[in-house]
């Protein structure tokens, strides 16, 4: 497999927001009293959207108070990274582009900023799995422990699913499968605590001094690093042929029980013939904007 001419790393995420809707109904409310009550609610400052009022034949029948909470600021927003202009007008607050062969910095934007790194975490997860040299054909079972209680993300790997360790690694790298990544860490010698300790030890050995891990999926915003450190991780992971192969695989059909399920790469660029990608990993959580 040919390698990517330039090792490229950019953290760029989209904004998200949460909304709560409160609905109240009344079968016998009078227009005047109900309107007065809604007026008090609006005046309280708790409503950030216009009141939605539905009228029936016998006067006011339904009223909905819609409250939209402002999106929680991301780590990058809180420290002002998005206020820094750059020549490429990137929406991302952090970016780093290096020449893969010489380590020359071709483009840089806040490379020292330490932020949540989302599923880019799985590159280190793969590093620990491959270095442990556990059998790739050993069966691993998805259990309740692998359910995402951090973000509530979904998975097509149901509880009880059994796959080989190599298949779990493939899905974690190619499709960013969180349950697969968590199960890999859980089945490490010494369990999940030992796996996370190995992740942090490997980061220390590589000189990734801005990096800290608390779990193997990237769902936790406490998994943090800088672009400089992640460039080091990308370069180290690129030295492992299996990680290169699995991370750039466009798609795979996986037999799960009696079902055949198609999984695809989260990075559409791997199918672009104009790109020679030797290693890739996508990642997203709202805190990492």
C-alpha positions as a LaTeX table, in Angstrom:
\begin{tabular}{lrrr}
\hline
Residue & $x$ (\AA) & $y$ (\AA) & $z$ (\AA) \\
\hline
Unk1 & 0.00 & 0.00 & 0.00 \\
Unk2 & 1.39 & 3.39 & $-0.94$ \\
Unk3 & 1.68 & 5.93 & 1.79 \\
Unk4 & 0.11 & 9.32 & 2.07 \\
Unk5 & 2.50 & 11.97 & 0.67 \\
Unk6 & 1.81 & 14.28 & 3.61 \\
Unk7 & 0.82 & 13.16 & 7.09 \\
Unk8 & $-2.21$ & 15.31 & 7.72 \\
Unk9 & $-4.04$ & 15.90 & 10.96 \\
Unk10 & $-6.93$ & 18.27 & 11.58 \\
Unk11 & $-9.48$ & 18.46 & 14.36 \\
Unk12 & $-12.65$ & 19.91 & 12.90 \\
Unk13 & $-16.11$ & 19.33 & 14.27 \\
Unk14 & $-19.65$ & 20.66 & 13.81 \\
Unk15 & $-21.69$ & 22.50 & 16.41 \\
Unk16 & $-24.47$ & 20.76 & 18.24 \\
Unk17 & $-27.17$ & 22.00 & 20.58 \\
Unk18 & $-29.74$ & 20.57 & 22.93 \\
Unk19 & $-33.38$ & 21.55 & 23.19 \\
Unk20 & $-36.12$ & 20.87 & 25.72 \\
Unk21 & $-39.80$ & 21.21 & 24.89 \\
Unk22 & $-42.45$ & 21.80 & 27.53 \\
Unk23 & $-46.06$ & 21.27 & 26.51 \\
Unk24 & $-49.14$ & 22.20 & 28.45 \\
Unk25 & $-52.78$ & 21.62 & 27.50 \\
Unk26 & $-56.05$ & 22.89 & 28.91 \\
Unk27 & $-59.58$ & 21.88 & 27.94 \\
Unk28 & $-61.31$ & 24.71 & 29.76 \\
Unk29 & $-58.81$ & 27.56 & 29.86 \\
Unk30 & $-60.10$ & 30.96 & 29.03 \\
Unk31 & $-58.25$ & 33.08 & 26.53 \\
Unk32 & $-57.58$ & 35.89 & 28.97 \\
Unk33 & $-56.30$ & 33.93 & 31.95 \\
Unk34 & $-54.24$ & 31.56 & 29.84 \\
Unk35 & $-52.71$ & 34.36 & 27.84 \\
Unk36 & $-51.85$ & 36.15 & 31.08 \\
Unk37 & $-50.18$ & 33.02 & 32.45 \\
Unk38 & $-48.16$ & 32.52 & 29.30 \\
Unk39 & $-47.17$ & 36.15 & 29.38 \\
Unk40 & $-45.72$ & 35.68 & 32.86 \\
Unk41 & $-43.76$ & 32.67 & 31.68 \\
Unk42 & $-42.34$ & 34.64 & 28.77 \\
Unk43 & $-41.45$ & 37.54 & 31.03 \\
Unk44 & $-39.53$ & 35.21 & 33.33 \\
Unk45 & $-36.77$ & 34.96 & 30.74 \\
Unk46 & $-36.95$ & 31.17 & 30.61 \\
Unk47 & $-38.30$ & 31.12 & 27.08 \\
Unk48 & $-35.88$ & 31.67 & 24.18 \\
Unk49 & $-38.38$ & 30.95 & 21.41 \\
Unk50 & $-41.81$ & 32.53 & 20.67 \\
Unk51 & $-44.76$ & 30.88 & 22.39 \\
Unk52 & $-46.66$ & 28.55 & 20.10 \\
Unk53 & $-50.42$ & 28.87 & 20.60 \\
Unk54 & $-53.07$ & 26.73 & 18.91 \\
Unk55 & $-56.68$ & 27.87 & 18.97 \\
Unk56 & $-59.77$ & 25.68 & 18.71 \\
Unk57 & $-63.40$ & 26.44 & 18.02 \\
Unk58 & $-64.00$ & 27.21 & 21.69 \\
Unk59 & $-61.02$ & 29.43 & 22.25 \\
Unk60 & $-57.48$ & 28.64 & 23.31 \\
Unk61 & $-57.01$ & 24.88 & 23.46 \\
Unk62 & $-53.28$ & 24.17 & 23.38 \\
Unk63 & $-50.21$ & 26.14 & 24.27 \\
Unk64 & $-46.61$ & 25.01 & 23.90 \\
Unk65 & $-43.69$ & 26.72 & 25.60 \\
Unk66 & $-40.48$ & 25.94 & 23.74 \\
Unk67 & $-37.27$ & 26.42 & 25.63 \\
Unk68 & $-34.02$ & 26.18 & 23.70 \\
Unk69 & $-30.92$ & 25.92 & 25.83 \\
Unk70 & $-27.77$ & 27.47 & 24.36 \\
Unk71 & $-25.22$ & 24.92 & 23.17 \\
Unk72 & $-22.59$ & 24.15 & 25.77 \\
Unk73 & $-19.32$ & 25.76 & 24.69 \\
Unk74 & $-16.70$ & 23.35 & 23.43 \\
Unk75 & $-13.21$ & 23.27 & 24.88 \\
Unk76 & $-11.90$ & 25.13 & 21.84 \\
Unk77 & $-14.53$ & 27.85 & 22.16 \\
Unk78 & $-13.86$ & 28.31 & 25.85 \\
Unk79 & $-10.18$ & 29.04 & 25.25 \\
Unk80 & $-10.80$ & 31.15 & 22.14 \\
Unk81 & $-9.25$ & 28.90 & 19.48 \\
Unk82 & $-11.88$ & 29.79 & 16.88 \\
Unk83 & $-10.99$ & 33.46 & 17.13 \\
Unk84 & $-7.61$ & 32.76 & 15.55 \\
Unk85 & $-7.65$ & 33.51 & 11.83 \\
Unk86 & $-5.63$ & 31.42 & 9.39 \\
Unk87 & $-4.69$ & 31.65 & 5.73 \\
Unk88 & $-6.91$ & 28.71 & 4.76 \\
Unk89 & $-9.96$ & 30.04 & 6.63 \\
Unk90 & $-10.48$ & 26.71 & 8.35 \\
Unk91 & $-13.51$ & 26.13 & 10.52 \\
Unk92 & $-11.42$ & 23.92 & 12.78 \\
Unk93 & $-9.68$ & 25.53 & 15.72 \\
Unk94 & $-6.67$ & 23.23 & 15.48 \\
Unk95 & $-4.77$ & 21.84 & 12.50 \\
Unk96 & $-1.31$ & 20.53 & 11.72 \\
Unk97 & 0.11 & 19.39 & 8.38 \\
Unk98 & 3.56 & 17.79 & 8.25 \\
Unk99 & 5.75 & 16.41 & 5.52 \\
Unk100 & 5.68 & 12.71 & 6.31 \\
Unk101 & 9.33 & 12.14 & 5.37 \\
Unk102 & 11.04 & 15.24 & 6.76 \\
Unk103 & 8.64 & 16.33 & 9.56 \\
Unk104 & 8.66 & 19.82 & 8.04 \\
Unk105 & 5.63 & 21.81 & 9.22 \\
Unk106 & 3.64 & 22.82 & 6.15 \\
Unk107 & 0.68 & 24.34 & 7.97 \\
Unk108 & $-0.02$ & 24.95 & 11.62 \\
Unk109 & $-2.90$ & 26.34 & 13.67 \\
Unk110 & $-2.85$ & 26.09 & 17.47 \\
Unk111 & $-0.84$ & 22.82 & 17.41 \\
Unk112 & $-0.09$ & 23.07 & 21.12 \\
Unk113 & $-3.74$ & 23.28 & 22.24 \\
Unk114 & $-4.85$ & 20.32 & 24.35 \\
Unk115 & $-8.38$ & 19.20 & 23.48 \\
Unk116 & $-10.61$ & 16.12 & 23.55 \\
Unk117 & $-9.61$ & 13.89 & 20.62 \\
Unk118 & $-12.72$ & 11.73 & 20.19 \\
Unk119 & $-12.24$ & 8.54 & 18.15 \\
Unk120 & $-8.70$ & 9.39 & 17.10 \\
Unk121 & $-8.17$ & 7.63 & 20.44 \\
Unk122 & $-8.69$ & 4.35 & 18.59 \\
Unk123 & $-5.29$ & 4.65 & 16.92 \\
Unk124 & $-3.69$ & 4.23 & 20.33 \\
Unk125 & $-6.17$ & 1.46 & 21.12 \\
Unk126 & $-4.94$ & $-0.34$ & 17.99 \\
Unk127 & $-1.31$ & 0.25 & 18.97 \\
Unk128 & $-1.86$ & $-1.49$ & 22.31 \\
Unk129 & $-3.85$ & $-4.36$ & 20.81 \\
Unk130 & $-1.25$ & $-5.10$ & 18.14 \\
Unk131 & 1.73 & $-4.80$ & 20.50 \\
Unk132 & 0.14 & $-7.23$ & 22.97 \\
Unk133 & 0.27 & $-9.92$ & 20.29 \\
Unk134 & $-2.88$ & $-11.64$ & 21.54 \\
Unk135 & $-4.36$ & $-14.12$ & 19.02 \\
Unk136 & $-6.28$ & $-12.22$ & 16.34 \\
Unk137 & $-8.53$ & $-15.24$ & 15.76 \\
Unk138 & $-9.60$ & $-15.46$ & 19.42 \\
Unk139 & $-13.34$ & $-14.90$ & 19.84 \\
Unk140 & $-14.48$ & $-11.86$ & 21.82 \\
Unk141 & $-18.05$ & $-11.35$ & 23.03 \\
Unk142 & $-19.85$ & $-7.99$ & 23.25 \\
Unk143 & $-21.39$ & $-7.63$ & 26.72 \\
Unk144 & $-23.41$ & $-5.07$ & 28.68 \\
Unk145 & $-20.12$ & $-3.56$ & 29.81 \\
Unk146 & $-19.49$ & $-2.36$ & 26.24 \\
Unk147 & $-22.65$ & $-0.26$ & 26.03 \\
Unk148 & $-21.93$ & 3.46 & 25.66 \\
Unk149 & $-23.13$ & 5.16 & 28.85 \\
Unk150 & $-21.10$ & 8.31 & 28.06 \\
Unk151 & $-22.88$ & 9.58 & 24.93 \\
Unk152 & $-25.59$ & 6.98 & 24.37 \\
Unk153 & $-24.30$ & 6.16 & 20.89 \\
Unk154 & $-25.79$ & 3.26 & 18.98 \\
Unk155 & $-24.07$ & 0.16 & 17.68 \\
Unk156 & $-24.91$ & $-2.64$ & 15.27 \\
Unk157 & $-22.97$ & $-5.03$ & 17.48 \\
Unk158 & $-25.71$ & $-6.38$ & 19.72 \\
Unk159 & $-25.08$ & $-7.75$ & 23.18 \\
Unk160 & $-23.90$ & $-11.32$ & 22.75 \\
Unk161 & $-22.23$ & $-10.70$ & 19.39 \\
Unk162 & $-19.10$ & $-12.80$ & 18.98 \\
Unk163 & $-16.32$ & $-11.79$ & 16.61 \\
Unk164 & $-12.63$ & $-12.54$ & 16.31 \\
Unk165 & $-10.23$ & $-10.04$ & 17.86 \\
Unk166 & $-8.99$ & $-9.13$ & 14.38 \\
Unk167 & $-12.55$ & $-8.39$ & 13.25 \\
Unk168 & $-13.16$ & $-6.20$ & 16.31 \\
Unk169 & $-9.98$ & $-4.29$ & 15.54 \\
Unk170 & $-11.03$ & $-3.90$ & 11.91 \\
Unk171 & $-14.42$ & $-2.42$ & 12.87 \\
Unk172 & $-12.88$ & $-0.13$ & 15.48 \\
Unk173 & $-10.44$ & 1.38 & 12.98 \\
Unk174 & $-12.51$ & 1.34 & 9.80 \\
Unk175 & $-16.02$ & 2.06 & 11.11 \\
Unk176 & $-15.06$ & 3.60 & 14.47 \\
Unk177 & $-17.13$ & 0.94 & 16.26 \\
Unk178 & $-17.18$ & 1.93 & 19.92 \\
Unk179 & $-18.35$ & $-1.38$ & 21.36 \\
Unk180 & $-15.64$ & $-3.17$ & 19.42 \\
Unk181 & $-12.95$ & $-0.83$ & 20.79 \\
Unk182 & $-14.24$ & $-1.15$ & 24.35 \\
Unk183 & $-14.38$ & $-4.95$ & 24.09 \\
Unk184 & $-10.77$ & $-5.01$ & 22.87 \\
Unk185 & $-9.68$ & $-3.08$ & 25.95 \\
Unk186 & $-11.78$ & $-5.20$ & 28.27 \\
Unk187 & $-10.19$ & $-8.41$ & 26.93 \\
Unk188 & $-6.63$ & $-7.20$ & 27.44 \\
Unk189 & $-4.54$ & $-9.01$ & 30.10 \\
Unk190 & $-5.49$ & $-7.32$ & 33.37 \\
Unk191 & $-8.69$ & $-5.92$ & 31.91 \\
Unk192 & $-9.66$ & $-2.35$ & 31.07 \\
Unk193 & $-7.60$ & $-0.62$ & 33.82 \\
Unk194 & $-4.44$ & $-2.34$ & 32.58 \\
Unk195 & $-5.31$ & $-1.45$ & 28.98 \\
Unk196 & $-5.75$ & 2.25 & 29.76 \\
Unk197 & $-2.51$ & 2.22 & 31.76 \\
Unk198 & $-0.76$ & 0.73 & 28.73 \\
Unk199 & $-2.20$ & 3.48 & 26.52 \\
Unk200 & $-0.79$ & 6.18 & 28.77 \\
Unk201 & 2.54 & 4.38 & 29.12 \\
Unk202 & 2.85 & 4.14 & 25.33 \\
Unk203 & 2.06 & 7.84 & 25.00 \\
Unk204 & 4.85 & 8.57 & 27.51 \\
Unk205 & 7.33 & 6.40 & 25.61 \\
Unk206 & 6.47 & 8.19 & 22.36 \\
Unk207 & 7.03 & 11.58 & 24.02 \\
Unk208 & 3.34 & 12.55 & 23.83 \\
Unk209 & 3.50 & 14.74 & 26.92 \\
Unk210 & 0.21 & 16.56 & 26.22 \\
Unk211 & $-1.77$ & 13.32 & 26.03 \\
Unk212 & $-3.94$ & 11.47 & 28.55 \\
Unk213 & $-6.39$ & 8.59 & 28.10 \\
Unk214 & $-9.15$ & 7.31 & 30.39 \\
Unk215 & $-10.82$ & 4.77 & 28.05 \\
Unk216 & $-10.27$ & 3.13 & 24.63 \\
Unk217 & $-13.13$ & 4.53 & 22.49 \\
Unk218 & $-12.76$ & 8.32 & 22.54 \\
Unk219 & $-16.31$ & 8.90 & 23.79 \\
Unk220 & $-14.97$ & 10.53 & 26.96 \\
Unk221 & $-13.92$ & 14.17 & 26.67 \\
Unk222 & $-11.19$ & 13.33 & 29.20 \\
Unk223 & $-9.22$ & 11.63 & 26.43 \\
Unk224 & $-7.14$ & 14.63 & 25.44 \\
Unk225 & $-4.11$ & 15.48 & 23.35 \\
Unk226 & $-2.56$ & 18.14 & 21.14 \\
Unk227 & $-2.13$ & 18.14 & 17.36 \\
Unk228 & 1.62 & 17.84 & 17.84 \\
Unk229 & 1.19 & 14.71 & 19.93 \\
Unk230 & $-1.35$ & 13.22 & 17.54 \\
Unk231 & 1.04 & 13.71 & 14.65 \\
Unk232 & 3.52 & 11.62 & 16.65 \\
Unk233 & 0.84 & 8.97 & 17.18 \\
Unk234 & $-0.08$ & 8.92 & 13.48 \\
Unk235 & 3.55 & 8.43 & 12.51 \\
Unk236 & 4.00 & 5.58 & 15.03 \\
Unk237 & 0.76 & 3.86 & 13.99 \\
Unk238 & 1.81 & 4.12 & 10.34 \\
Unk239 & 4.74 & 1.84 & 11.16 \\
Unk240 & 2.32 & $-1.01$ & 11.95 \\
Unk241 & 1.21 & $-2.70$ & 8.68 \\
Unk242 & $-1.98$ & $-4.15$ & 10.18 \\
Unk243 & $-3.16$ & $-0.74$ & 11.40 \\
Unk244 & $-2.48$ & 0.76 & 7.97 \\
Unk245 & $-4.41$ & $-2.03$ & 6.28 \\
Unk246 & $-7.45$ & $-2.04$ & 8.56 \\
Unk247 & $-7.81$ & 1.73 & 8.92 \\
Unk248 & $-7.86$ & 2.30 & 5.15 \\
Unk249 & $-10.13$ & $-0.62$ & 4.28 \\
Unk250 & $-13.12$ & 0.84 & 2.36 \\
Unk251 & $-15.68$ & $-1.68$ & 3.59 \\
Unk252 & $-16.16$ & $-5.18$ & 4.94 \\
Unk253 & $-18.92$ & $-7.76$ & 5.18 \\
Unk254 & $-19.07$ & $-9.24$ & 8.67 \\
Unk255 & $-20.89$ & $-12.44$ & 9.60 \\
Unk256 & $-22.71$ & $-11.91$ & 12.90 \\
Unk257 & $-24.63$ & $-15.03$ & 13.81 \\
Unk258 & $-27.00$ & $-15.73$ & 10.93 \\
Unk259 & $-26.71$ & $-12.18$ & 9.61 \\
Unk260 & $-24.28$ & $-10.63$ & 7.14 \\
Unk261 & $-23.74$ & $-6.94$ & 7.90 \\
Unk262 & $-21.93$ & $-4.46$ & 5.67 \\
Unk263 & $-19.64$ & $-2.01$ & 7.46 \\
Unk264 & $-18.04$ & 0.95 & 5.70 \\
Unk265 & $-15.19$ & 3.32 & 6.38 \\
Unk266 & $-16.16$ & 6.54 & 8.15 \\
Unk267 & $-13.67$ & 8.38 & 5.93 \\
Unk268 & $-14.97$ & 8.67 & 2.37 \\
Unk269 & $-11.55$ & 9.77 & 1.10 \\
Unk270 & $-10.28$ & 6.18 & 1.18 \\
Unk271 & $-12.39$ & 5.53 & $-1.93$ \\
Unk272 & $-11.03$ & 8.54 & $-3.78$ \\
Unk273 & $-8.48$ & 7.32 & $-6.35$ \\
Unk274 & $-6.74$ & 10.70 & $-6.29$ \\
Unk275 & $-5.72$ & 10.19 & $-2.65$ \\
Unk276 & $-3.03$ & 7.73 & $-1.60$ \\
Unk277 & $-3.92$ & 7.29 & 2.04 \\
Unk278 & $-1.63$ & 5.11 & 4.12 \\
Unk279 & $-3.45$ & 5.59 & 7.44 \\
Unk280 & $-6.59$ & 7.38 & 8.58 \\
Unk281 & $-8.89$ & 7.84 & 11.56 \\
Unk282 & $-11.92$ & 10.07 & 11.92 \\
Unk283 & $-13.38$ & 11.33 & 15.19 \\
Unk284 & $-16.21$ & 13.44 & 16.56 \\
Unk285 & $-17.64$ & 14.53 & 19.88 \\
Unk286 & $-19.19$ & 17.96 & 20.42 \\
Unk287 & $-16.71$ & 18.88 & 23.16 \\
Unk288 & $-13.87$ & 18.69 & 20.64 \\
Unk289 & $-15.14$ & 21.46 & 18.35 \\
\hline
\end{tabular}
